[in-house]
Amino acid sequence: MCGIVGYSGVRRAAPVLLEGLEKLEYRGYDSAGIAVCDGGVIRIAKKKGRVKEIAQAADFNGSVGIGHTRWATHGKPSERNAHPHVYGKFAIVHNGIIENATELKEECLARGESFASETDSEVLVHLVAACYRGNFLQAVSEGLRRCQGSYAVAVLCEDFPDEIVCARGGSPLVVGVKEGETFIASDLAAIASERAEVYVAEEGEFVCVKAGSAVFYDRNLVVKQKERLQYDYNGDSPEKMGFRHFMQKEMSEIPSVLKKSKLILSNREFYKVLCQTKYIDIIACGTAYHSGLCAKYAFESLCRVKTEASIASEYRYCNPIVGKKSLVIAVSQSGETADTLAAAALAKERGAYLAAVTNVPYSSLTRLADYVLPTDAGFEVAVAATKSFNAQLALLYSLADLRSGGGGEWLKGADALAERVLEVSEGVRAWTPYFLNAKSVYFIGRGVDYCTALEGSLKLKEITYLPSEGYPAGELKHGTLALVDEGTPVVAIITQKALAEKTMNAVHETRARGARVFLVTSLPECAEHPEVTASVVIPACREIFSPVLSMIPLQKLAYYVSIARGIDPDKPRNLAKSVTVE
C-alpha cells in the first residue's frame, strides 16, 4: 500500500520524483503529491487521483524532495488527505498505519495544534515537530518511538535543506546511491533504471540521505555498515515495451517465466525437511492463496502428504495447530503482505520450519523465513497477478514433483505449451459481449479445476467490477443454482478426464436455466457439446499441473472484458498491488 520516493542530487528533484511515483502507482493511486526543498522553503503539490494530476509540479526548483502515491486507509481519497503532510518546518510521507493515532492526535490538539487532514499519517509530522530541538535525526527517532503500528517514512526539514531522514518499521524501503545522487523508494521498481547501488533498510533502521550518500543507523542511532543488494540492472526496470497495458505484457511473459523456472535445492537441509515432513501448511492471501490450493492437490495426490492451504488473515487468528518441525510454506508475490508475514511469524514461533515462496528476494518474508524459494518472475506491475501466479505454480509443483520422486520433467516443454495457450486464448475476446452487463458470473470446476475457477473469478471481479464467484461444480445445485437465469455467463473449466462428465452435468443444469456456458478445456470432445456457447481448447498436460495452463485463458478473459468496459486493467479501483497493512 502507498508508494514513497525521495531524491537528493544534482538534478531538479521534481521530475525525478514524478517519474518514480508513476512506477509506483500500482501501490496506490487515490492521490499523489510531492514536497521539494526550494531555497530553504518546502514547496508542496498534491492532488486527488493519478500522478499525472500533479504534473505541473515538475517546474519546482530544488534538488531535494520526497513524494507519495496513496492507497486510502484512514480518510477518503481527497486532496486534503493526500501526502505529503506538513507542519512547522517539516514535511513527511508515510506508508503504513499508525494504530494509536487517535490518542496521539488528542495530545497534539491539547497543545493547541491543528490538523488539515483525516489521516493517521498527519500525526507523525506533528510528533517530529514537537520533538525537534535542532537535531533532525533525533527528532524523527523520538517522534516514531511514540507510534504503534507500521511505517516507512521520509521526512524533510527546512533547517536541513540538503537532507532527507527516512525510517522503516514494518513497511519496505530501499535506498539507491550513485555518484552525486541518492534515491529512496518503497520498491526497487521506482529506481532500478537509475543503475544505482541499492541497499535495503532493515526493520528499525534509520537512514540519513544526502546527494551521493546514505548513512544507516540502528534503532539506537548507532551507525551501521550495509551490504549492497545484487540485482539485474537490465531485467529489473519495468516498462511496457510497446504493449498497451502492463497486464497484457505480463501475460505475454508467462512462457519465458515457465522456461526459466527451475528449482535449485542447493540447501540440503531444506531438501531433508521437504522429504521427511508429514504435514505441509500453505499460508497466503488472494491469488497466492489460490496457487497454494492448487499445490495442496499436487502434494496430496502425488506425495500423499497431508496438506492444508489457509488464508493468512484467518490462520493468524484461529489459534492454528502447528506441529513442531512441520513445514509451513508462506506464499507472497511481494513478500510484504502484512497478514502473510504475521501468519508466517506465528507458525515459526510454534516450531514449524518456514519456507518463503516470493518474487522479491529482499523482502521482509525472505528475512523471516528459514528457507527462501524465489519465483524469479521479474517485476509485475499490474495489480491483478498473472505471470506471478504461474511462476508460483511452477515452483510449488516442482516441490511436489521432487517430493514424489520426479526429476522436474513436467516443466520441460511447459513454455511451448503456454505459448500455444496464449495464441488460442485470443478467442476469448469474442466472449466479451456476453459479460459486459452481466449481473453475476459463475466459474465452475472440480478438483484442480475448482482452484482455477476461484482464481478466474478473482481476476474478473478485480479488474471488471463484475460480481463473480468460483464454485465446485457439484455445489451449484445446493443453493447457487437459484441465482442462474437467462443470459447468466457460466465459465466451466474441464481438464481432468475422470471428472469431465460430472462437470458437464453442471453445464447441463445451468444451460437448462438459460445460462450461456463458456468452456476452457483440454478435452476437445467437451468443446463440441451443443450446450456450450463458446470454448477454448488448450493443449493437454499432466492433469494435476493443468492450472498452470488453464488459467491463462481466464486471465485473458478478464483483461478483454475490462478493456471493453472502459476500465484500466492495470489500476483497478480500491486495490493496490502490495497489501502492507492489515
N, C-alpha and C positions, 0 to 999 in steps of 0.2 A: 504494500500500500504506500502511496505517496512516493515521489521521487525527489531527491535532493541533488543539487550540483553546486559546485563552487569553483572559483578560479582566482589565482593571483599570478600575474606575469607581466609580459611586455606588451601584450595586445590589449585592445579595449575589451573589457570583461563582458559587456552586454551581449555581443554576438556569440561569444563562446558559450555563455550560459544558455542562451536561447537554443542553440544547436544541441547542447546536451539535454535540455528539457524535452526537446522533440523526440530524442531517442529514448526517453523515459516515460513517454505518455502512456505506455502500457501499464505503468504503475498507478496511474490516476490522471484524470483529465476533467474533473469537476471545475477546477480553476487553476490558474498558474500565476506566478509572479517572480520578480527578481528584485534584489537590492544591490546597489552599486555604491561604493565609496568614491565620491566625485569631489575632489578638492576638500577633503576632510568632512564632507557632508554626505549622509546616506540618502540616496535617491531611490524611490520605490515606484514600481509599476506592477499592478496586478489586476486581473480581470477574471470574471466567471467564464468558464469554457476552456477551449483548447489553447495551446501555447501561442498559436498564431494571433490570438486576440491581443497579445502584448508585444507584437512585432515593432510597434512604434518605439518601444523602449531601447531598441538597438542603437539609437542615437545618443544614449547616455555616454558620457566620458567616464574615465576612471578605469583602472586596470585590476581592481579587486572587487569581487562580488559573490553573491550567493543566489540560488534560485530554487524553485519548488513547484511541483505539479501535484495537485491534491486529489485524494480519494476521501470523501467526507465520512467522518465517524461522529464527531460532535459538531453540530451546527450544519444547516443545509448548505448546499453549494451556492456561493454568492461572492461578490467582490469583497464584501465586509469580512467574510470568513477565510478568504484566500491568504496564503502566506506570501511574503514574509510578514511577521508581526513586529511592530516597532514600539519601543517605549524608552524614553530618555535618549541616551546616546547609543542604544543597541537595536539591532535587527536580528531576527532569528528565523530559521526554517527548521521544521521538525517532522520526522516520520515516526509514528508510534502512537501510544495512548498514555496519558498521564492519569492514572486511576484515582489519585487523591486531589485532582484539580479543583474540585468544588471547595474543599476546606482551605486549600492554599489561596484560592481566589478570595475567599471571605477575609483572610488575613490581609490581603492586599487592599481590599475595599475598606477595611477598618483603618488602614493607614491613609486613607483619602485618595487612593489611586483609582483611576477609571479604566474601563476596558472598552475596546472598539469592536470586539467580535464575540461570537457564542462558542468559540473553540476552547478545548482544553489546552491547546498549544500556547495560547497567548500568555498564560500564567508563567511560562518559562522565562520569557523576556523580562517580566516584572521581577522574578526571583533573581535573575542575573543582575539587573539594575540595583536591586536592594542590597546585594552582596558586594557591589563594586566599591573598592577603596583604592583604585589606581592600578590594581593587578588584574589584568584581563583574564588570564587563565584561571587564577584563583577564584574569581567571581563566578565563572562558568561552573567550576568544580563545586563550589559551595551551594550554588543555586540548584544544581542537579541532585545534590545529596539529599535535598528535601523531597525529591519526587519518588513516587511509586508508580511502576508501570514499565513501559518500554520507550526507547528513544534512539534515534540518530539525529544529532543536531549540528547545525553550522551557525556560527554567530559572528556578526560584525560589530565593531565598536569605533565610534568616531575618533576616539583618542589614539587608536592604533589603526590608521587608515591603510596600512600595507599588510594587514594580518587577518586571518580567519582562525577562530578556535572551534574545533569540532570535538564531538564525543559520541561514543557508542555505548548503548545499554539495552541490548535486545533487538536492535534493528541494524541491518547491514550498512557498511560504509567502507569504501575503498578510496585510496589516495594514489594519484599518479604524479610522478616527478620527472621532469626533464630540464635541460639547460634553460634557466631563466623563467620557467613556468611550472606551476603546480595545479593539479586538478583534484577535486573531490567529487564523489558521486555515490548514490545508493547502489549502483550496479556498474560493472565493468563495461556494459554496453554503451554507456554515455561517453566514455573516454578512451575506448580501445583504439579508435582511429588515430589518436594522438601519438601512439607508439611510445608512451612514457614507461618508465619503470613503475610498476604497480605494487602497492603494499596494502594489506588487508588490516583494518582496525579490529582488534580483538575486543571481547567483552570487557567493559570497564575502562577502556583506554581513552585518552585524550590526545588530540593532535593540534599542534600549532603550525599553521600553514603560512608560508611566505613565498614570494616568487622564487622558484627553483629549489625550495627546501621544504621539508616536513619533519618536525620533531615529535616523536611519540612519547607519551607518558603513561605510567600505570595509574591506577585509581588513587594512589598516594602522591601523584605528581612527581614520581621519580622517572628520569629519562630511560627509555627502553631502546635497545637495538632491534631492528626488524629485518627479516628476510624478505626479499622481493618475491612476488608471485610470478611463476613461469606460465606464460600463456602464448597462444598463437596470434601474432600481430595481424596476420593476413586473414585468419579464419574467424576472428572474434570481433569484427566490426559489422554490425547489422545494416544491410542496405537491401532495397527491394530488387535491385538488379533487373530492372525493366518490367517486373511484374506489377500488376495493378494494386495488389494488396500483399502484405506480409503473409497472411494466411495462405494465399494462393502459392506464394514462393515456398513456404514451409511444407505444404503438401507435396510439392514437386520434389522436395529433398528427401522424402521418405525412402526411396530406393537406395540413395547414397548412404543414408543413416543405417539401413539394414546391412549394406555391403561392408561398412567399416565396423559394424557391431561385432565385437568379439569379447569373450570372457577370458580375461587374463587372471588366473588364480595363482599368482606367484606366492601368495600368503598361504603357506601350508597349514597354518593354524586354522584359518577360516575354512579351508577345504575339509579339515578334520571335523570342525563344528557342523558344517553343512551335511556331511555324510553320516554323522553319528546322532544328530538331533532326532528326537521322536515327536517333536511338536514345532510347528512354524506358525508364527503370528505375523501378519502383514498389516501395517497401520498406514493410513494415508487419507487424503481428502480429495473430493472432486474426481477429476479424470484419473489421478494417480490411484485412487481407491478402486476404480474400475479395472485398471491394469492389475491391481492386487487380486481382485476377484477372478480375473482370467488366470492368474498364476495359481490361485487356490485349486482350480480344476486340474491344472497341469501337475502340481505337486501330488495331489491325491490320486490322480489317475495313473501317472507314470511311476511315482515313487512309493505310493501307499503310505504317505506321511500325513498325519492329521494336520490340517492347515486351516486357519481362520483368517479372513480379511475383515478388518474393522475400520469403521470411520473414526479417525483420530479424535475428533471432538467428543465422541461418545465414549471411546475407550478410556480416555483420561479421567472420566467422571464416574465410571461404572465399577470402580474397585476391581479391576480385572485380576483373574487368577493367572499369574505368570510363573511358570515352572522355572526353577533355577537351572541355568545353563540351557534353557530352551533358546531357540533362535527367533529374534524379532527383526523383521525387515521393515524399515521405515522408507517410504517412497515419497519423494517430493521433487518436482522439477527444479524449483528454485533452491531447495534446501533451507528455506527461511520460513516455511509455513508454520505459523505460531502453534496451532493445535497439534500438528505432527511433531514438532520439537518437544512440546510438553508431554505428549504421549510417549515419545521415544525416551525421554529422560526418566519417566515413571517406570517404564519397562526395565531400563538399565538399573535403576535403583533397586528393583525387586529381583535382580540376579540374572537377568537374561543377557545373552550375547546380542549386541546391536549392530546390524549391518545397514548402511545407508545406500539407497539407490537414488542418485541425484544427478542432475545435469550441470551443477555448479560445484566444481571441486574445491572452492574456497569458502563454502557456505557454513553456516552455523551447524547444520546437521553433520557435515563431514568432521567437524571438530568434536562433536559429541559421540560419534559412532566408534565402535571397536574396529569395524571393517568398512571400507569405502568402496562402492561398486559404481563407477561413473558410467553414465549412459552415453556421453560424448556426442550429443546430438547437435551441438553448436547453439548459438543464440536462437531463441524462439521469442519473437516479439508480439505476435498476435495473441490476444488474451485467450482465445479458445485454443487449447492444446491440440496439436495434430501430430507432428513428427516426434514430439517428446513421448507421446503415448505409445507409438510404435517402437520407439527406442527402449522404453521401459519394458514393453512386452518382450522384445528381443533378449534383453538381459535376464529378465525373470524366467523366461522359457529356457534360456541356456543353463540357468541354475538347476531347473527341474530336469533337464536333459542330462546334465552332468551327474546329478544325484542318482538318476536311474541307470547310469552306466553308458549313456550315449557319449559320442565324441564331438557334438556340435554339428553333426551332419545336416541337421534340419535347417540350419542357416544358409547352407550352400545353395545358391540359386534363388534365395528369397528376394534379393534385389531385382532380379529379372522378372520374377512373378509380380512384384509390386509395380514395376514399370508397365506391365500388361494391364494390371488392375487400374492404374491411373488412366490409361487410354480408354478402356471400356467404361470407366466411371463417368466420362464426359456425357454419357447418355442420360444421366440423372437430371441434367439441365432441362430436358423436356418434361420432367415431372413437376417443375415449379408451379405451373398454373393451378394444379390441384391443391397446393399447400398455401397459397398466398393469403387467403382469408379463412383458413380453417379455424374452427373454434376449439379444436383439440386434435392432437395427433398421437397415435399409439405405435410403439415399436415392440415387436414380439419376437421371441425365440426361446429355444430350450437349451439346457446345458450351457456350453460356452457361447452359443448364440444369444442366450439371455444376457450375458455380460456385454456383448456387443450392442444389444438393444438398449441397455442402460446408457452406455456411452453415446450411442447415436442420438438418443433422446436429449441427453445433456447438451450435445453440440447444437441441436436445433433450437432448444429454448434459449441457450446462451446468446446466440447471435441473430435470431429472427424474432424473439419475443413471443413466439407461439407457444401456448400451453401444450406440453408434451410429456408423455410418460413412457417408461420402458417396463414391460411386464413379461413374466414367464408365460409362454403361450397357453399353457394349461390352466392358468388362473383367470383368464378372461371371463369364463362362464361363472365365476364365483363373485361377480359384482360389477366388474368393469364393463362388461358387455352392454350394460344398461346405458352407457354413455355413447355407444356406437350407433350412428344413424346415417341417413342418406348423405353420401359425399364425404364422410369422415375418412381421412387418409390413414391407412394402416400399413406400416412398413414391417415386413417379415424377413427374418434372416434364417437361412437354412444352409448349413454346411456339413451337417452330420447325417449320414445316410440312414442310420438306425432310427433317427428321430424325425426324419423328413415327413413321414406320413402323419405323425402326431401333430406336428406344426401345421401341416396342410389342413388338418381338421379345424384348427383355429381360423385358418384362412376362409374355409367354407362358412364358418359361423359368422364371421364379420361381413363377408360378402352377402350372406343371406339377409343382413340388416341394412344393406345398401352401401357399405363401405367401399372405398376404392383401395385396392390392395397393390402394393409395390414390393417387389421381391429382390433381395440380394442373395444370390445362391451360387454354389459351386456345382450344383446338380442341374444340368440342362433340362431334364425331364420335368422338373418342378416349374421351370420358367415357361414351359409350353402349356401349362394348365389354363383353360379358358377363363377362369375366375381371376386371373392375375391381370391387372390393368397394364403394368409395365414391369420390366425386370432388367437387372444387370447380372450377367453370368460371369463369375470370376474364375480364374484357374484354381484347381484343387491343390491343396497341400495337406500335410498331416493334420487330421481334423482337430486335434487338441490344440494346435497352434493357429487355427484359422482366423481368430480375431485380428491378427497382425495384418491380414489382407482384407477381410470382410468389412473392417471399419472404414477403409479408405472411401468407398462409395458414399457412406453416410456423412463423412466429413465434407465431401464434395457437395452432397445434397444440401447440407446446412449452409455452405458457402453460397451456392447459387440462389437459394431461397432468400438469404439475407440481401444479396445484391438486388434481386427482383423486388424486395420490399423497401429498397432505398436506405438500407442500414449499412453503416461501415462495419464490416465483419471483424476488423482488427481491434475496434474500440467499442464494444457493446456497452450500453448504459449501465450504470451502477456496479460494474465489475472492474476488477483490477487483476493483473497477471499474478502478482506475488502477494499473498494474503499474510502479512506480517503482524496482524493484530487478531485477538480472539473474537 
